[in-house]
Amino acid sequence: MAINFTRPVLDRLNQEIAEMESRIAALQKKTKSTRSKITQLEKDCKLSPSPSALSSKMTRITKHQAELKKISRQQTELSKEINKKKTMRATLQS
């Protein structure tokens, strides 16, 4: 392929890869934050005096766990896309 064509495509691929990697980093921070919230809620459950407060905390834990699953799926999808784009980039560079 002509250099005139491949350079812009490679630049765009590099930019997309960088954006996806930064989104993965943001998701990792969100995962860490959510896990710490779950840990704190689990500690609070042990100290919870009333059944309604305990139920509320358990519900929040369940929501945070669902959020972790969602984040994990997003990270998996982004990783797959990054690998596809890196493969495409390697193909164009050779």
Disulfide bonds with the S-S distance in Angstrom:
none
